[in-house]
Amino acid sequence: MHFNHSSQIIKMGGIRLYFILLLVSFSLNVMAQDNRAQLPSTMRNMYFEVNIGSINYPFSETHLEPGYTFESIHIPHTAVRLVLFGYDFNDALSARITYMRPVSWIRYNYTINGVEEPLSGSKTVWMNYGGLTLKYKYRFNEHFNMFAEGGYTIVTRHGFNDINGPVVKDAKISSYVIGGGLTYDFSNKLGLSISSIFSPKNTKEKQPSSTFIAAGLIFHLQPYTEQQLEEIANSGYIYPKQIIQFGYSNNTLGYGINNALEKVHLFWGGSVQVRQGFSINYQRNIFHAAKVFSMDWGVNFSVWQSDLNREEFFTLSVFPVLKFTFLHSKPADAYIYYSIAGPTYISKSVIDNKLTGENFTFQDNIGLGVFFGEKRNYNAEIKIGHYSNGNIFPGNPGIKIPLSFNLGYSF
């Protein structure tokens, strides 16, 4: 393989820099105290939310381009909104990074005009919402709260084409979002939320307004007590501080594992497939519980070759890693790991004749691994991977990474 390096690697955007600084702050906190059994101080005001509800956006025949006759439309209303990162500045004010999408896409049934015999078509429109908002909370008592939310959102619409051209055009729209709701705190770790948000229509892009009403759960991160820390210290299990890995990917065994996990909705696939690649990873443990759960951050540099046209490209990622150790034994410790939404620079935006978005995407991995040796200095992993921009850009076919084999050394 001949991989061409590019000076574009320096064009790391603000969001990638944000994640790098955040993860470095975690690492500095860990290096200063080496108290990885305790939640890092930078994470103690963080929270996450999962909201499930109904979205309403009145798409109709007016959103079709000229030359097409509307027949019918199916608009599923079930949607999910996630607070990927929430941070409490104080008891009243917090900042939130959010992501929302319907569970199923809008489907248009239409007739193509301007041909000798009218043809019927049926295709989907994809909708995704990314947001950066502030939330202000008014506390009635120990449990009940009322809140207002407002900020900035990017609405990404992936339309579709037919033989005459666009039927529903792609669009990326910047707008405001406002909302509010009620919360009930069961404890300092868990709460219930009932909320509604609204974003306005955009006439120029033929984008209708959106209203989302939902209920969800709020998860607040809390530090361990002294008793819990003592139990962790007495467990005797080893969690390596940092590791460097070298990996090789190849599609000789096909994409069976990728396809199987995609089918049961445990992972993602992609219509751009990688033939082979090499990678180098560095990971640092920032937190571990007594026996099962641990969390790392990492950086990755990989070079890839696509399967169809043998095109070469590279990726540079910063990523979180969640590990779940299911076996502790004298010779080895075995774990499952999951890494999602690692901000990534990708050197090409068109691969195998498909537009993958722009030069920003996300890295996802899932796999199995073991640490072995008396001090757990050696590591082996097998995993599959995926790159996708999360539909923040209209073009998002996804990149499928076949089985990868990693060998590492911890220190």
N, C-alpha and C positions, 0 to 999 in steps of 0.2 A: 504494500500500500504506500502511496506517496501523498502525504498530507501537507497542504499548503497553509502556512501560518499567515495571520492577518493582523495588521495594526489596529483593526477595529476592536480588539480586545480591551482597549482603554476606554471605550465608550460605555462604561457602566453607568446606568441611570440612577436616579435618586432613590428609587425603591430598593434597588440592590444594595446601595450604600447604606441605607437605613438598616436593612437586615444584617449586613456585615457589622455595623457598629453595635447593634443590639446583641448579637451573638458574642462579639469581642468583649462587651461589658460583662456578659455572663462568665466568660472565660477568665477575665481579670479577677472577678469576684472569687471564683473557685481557686485560682492560683494564689491569691492573697491569703485565703483561709484554709484551703484544702479541706473544706467541710462539705464534701459532696453529698452527704446524707441529709443535709438541710437544704431546703428550697433557697436558691439564690435570692438575695435581697431585691434584685432588679425584677424578680418575677412575683413578688408577694402581693402586689396590687393588681395583678392580671386576672382577667376572667374571660370566659368563653360562653357563647350562647348557641343553642340549636332551636330554631323556630319553624314550625310546620303550620301551614294555613292555606288560605285561598287567595289567588291573585286574579285580578280582573283587568284586562286590557282589551278594549272594544275594537279588535281588528275586524275588518269588513271588506266588501268589494272595492271600497275607495282606496285601499292600499295596494291594489294591483296596478301595474303599469298599463298604458294604452296597448290595445291589441289582444287583450284577453278578456274572456267573459266569465264572470263569477258564477259558480254552480252552488257550492256549499263550503262551509268552514267548520272545523272542529277545534274548539278552544278548551283544552284541559285547564282546570283551575288550581289543582293541587301544586303547591310550591314550597320550597325550603329557603329560609334565610339564615345564614350563619354569621355570627360575630367571630371572625377568625382571630381577632386580637382586640381585647378590651383592656383599658388601663384606667384605674381610678386615681385621679389627682387628689381627691379628697372624698368625703362622704357624699357630696352632692354632684360633682362634675367628673365626667370620664370622656375619653376619646375611644373611637371604635373604627376598626377596619371590617367591612362587611362584604358578603357575597350572597347573591340571591339568584335563583333560577327556578323555572317550573320543572316538575318531575317529568312531564311529557311535553313534547313540542306542539306548537300550533300546526294544523294541517289544512292546506287549501286544496279544494277540488275545483278545477277550472277547465275552460275550453280555449284552445289556441285558434285564433282567427287569422285570416290572411293566407290560408293554405287551400289547396284544391278541395280537400275533404277535411272538415273540422276535426281536430284531435283533442282528446281529453287528457288532462294531466292531474297528478296528485302528489304534492310535495310539502315539505315541512319548513317552517320558519323557526329559527332558534333565538331565544331571548336570554340575556344574562345581564346582571346588574352588579357592579362593584361600587362600593361607597366608602367615603371617609367622613365621619360625622362626629358631632359632640352630643352628649346626653346629659341633661340636667335633671336631677332627681330631688323631689320634695318628700321628706319622710313624715308620714302621719303618726306612726308609732314604731315600736320595735320591729314589726313585721310588714306593715303595709306602706307602699310608696307609690307616688305618681311621678311620671317623668315626661319630658318633652325631648325630642330629638330633631336635629337638623344638620344639613351639610351638603356635601358634593357627591354626585353619583355619575358614573359612566354607564350608559346603556348601550350594549352591543347587540345588534341584530344581524343574524346570518340569514340572508334571504336565499333565493334560488333562481337559476336561469333555465330557459328552455331553448328550443331551436331558433326562436326569434330574438333571444337576448334575455335581459332580466325580466322576471315576472314580479317578484318582490325584491327590491334592491337591498344590498348590504348597507348598514349604517352604523356609525359610532357617534353617540350623542352625549354631550356634557350638559348636565342640568343640576338643579337643586333637588333635594329630597327633604321632606318634613314628616313628622309623625309624633306619636306619643302613646302612652299606655299606663298600665298598672303592674306592679310587681308585688309578690309576697315572698318574704325571706323565711324559709323553713329553719335555716341555721346560717352561720357565717360562711358556709361552703356552698349551699344549694338554695336556689330560689325558683319561683314560677313567674312567668311573664305573659301578659296579654297585651298585644300591641297592634298598631296600624301605622302604615307609612304610605306616602303619596309622592309621585313624581309627575310633572305636567306633560302634556302632549307637545310634540314638535311638528308644526305644520309643514315646514320646509322638507323634513325627512320622511313625512307621512308616518309619523310614529304616534300612536295613541297614548293617552295618559295611563298610568299604572297605579292600582290601589291594592295593597296587600294587608290582610287581616290574619293574625296568627296567635297561637299559644306556644310557649316554649319553656325550656329549662335554662337556668343560668348557673354556671359552675365557677366558683371563686377559688383561686389557689391560696392555700393556707400553709404556714410553716409548721413543722413538726414540733411536738412538745418535747421537753427534756427526757421524759420517760420513753417516748418513741425513739428518740435518738440513741438512748442507751441500748434499747433492744436491737437496733440496727448495728451498733458497734459490736455487740456480742454475738452477732449471727455468724461471723467467721468467713463470710463469702467475699471473694475478691472481685472488684470491678476495676479493670485497668483504666488508668487516667487518660491515656491517649494512644492512638494507633495510627500507623501508616500502612496502606494497602496498595497492592498492584493487581489490576484485573484485566481479564481478556474475555470478550464476548464473541460468539459465533453462532450462526443460524443453522449449523450442520444438523442439529437435532430438531429443527423446525421451531414453530411458535405455539406448540400444543399447550404448554403451561400458560402462556399469555392468554390464549383464546379461552381456555377453561376458566381462568379466574375472571376474565371479562364477562363470560356468559353468566356467572353467578353473582356479578356486580361487586366483586371484591377488589377488582383492579381495572385498569383501562387498557385498551388496545391502541390501534392507530393504523391508518391506511398507508403511511410511509413506513417501510420496514428497513431495519438496519441489517446488513450482511455480517459485518464484524467491526470490532473496535477495541481500543486499549484505553485504560484509565488509571489514574493515580488518585487516591483519596487520603485525606487526613481527617481524623475525627478526635474530638475531645469530650470526655464525659463531664457533664455539668451537674448531674443529679442522679442519685440512685436510692431506691427504697431498700428494705431489708432483704428481700428475696427475689422478687419478680421484675419489678419495673425499673427502668433506667432511661435516661435521656441524654443524648449527645448532640453536639453541633459539628458540622463538617464542611470541608471544601473539596471540590472535585474538578479535575481537568480530564477531559476525554476527547479522543479523536475517533471519528466514525467513518464508515463507508456504507452508503445506501445499497439496497439489494437490487433495485431495478436498473439504474443507470451508473452504478458504481461511483456515485458522487461523494466527494470527501468534504467533511465539515467538522468543526470542533465545538465543544461546549465548556463553559466555565460556570460552576454552580456553588452556591452557599445553601446548606440544607440542614433541617432538623432531623433527628433520628429517634424513634421510639422503639425501645427493645423490651421484650418480654421473655425472661429466662424461665424456661419450663423444666429444665433439668440441671441440678447441681450434683456432680459426682466427683470422685477422687481424680480420675484422669481428665475430665473435661466438663465444661458448662455449655449447654446448648440453648439457643435463643431463636425467637422469631423477631424480625424487625420490620418496621414500616416507616418509610420516609415520604413525606408528601409536601408539595408546593414549595420546593426549593428554588428561589429566584435564580434564573439562569440566563447567561449570554449565549446565544447560538449564532454561529458565524454565517449561516445562510438562511434566507427566508423562503426560498423556493428550492425544494428538494424532490427529485424524481417527478418533475413537472407539476408539482403541487405546491400551492401557496400555504406555508405553515404559519403565517402571521407576519411578525416583524422579528427583529433580532433579540427580543425578550420573550422568554418562555418559562415554564416551570418543570422541575425534575421530580419524578416520583419513582420509588423503588420498593420492592417487597421481596423478602428472602429469608433464608435460614443460615445460621452461623454457629460456630463453636470457638471457644477459647480453650486452649489446652496447654499443658506444661505445668510444672509445680507452681509457678507464680503467674500462670495464665499469660505468658509472654507471646504465645503463638495463636494465630487466628486463621480460619478458613471460612469462606462464605460462598453461597450460591444464590443468585437473585435474578429477577427480571426487572426491566425498567420501562419508562414511558416519559416522553416529553410532550407537553401541551401548554398552550397559552391560556387555558381556562375560559376560552371564548371571550377574552377581553379584546381580541381582534377578530374580524369577521372570518378570516381564513384560519381553520383549526382542524386539520385532518388527524393530527396526533402522530407521534413517531414511536414505533414499537421497537423496543430493545430486547433481543433474545437472551437466552441463558448466559449469564456472566459468572465467571469463576474468579474469586479474589483470594489472595494470600496476603497475610499481614503480620506485622510485629508490633506488639504493644510495649510501652515503656512509661 
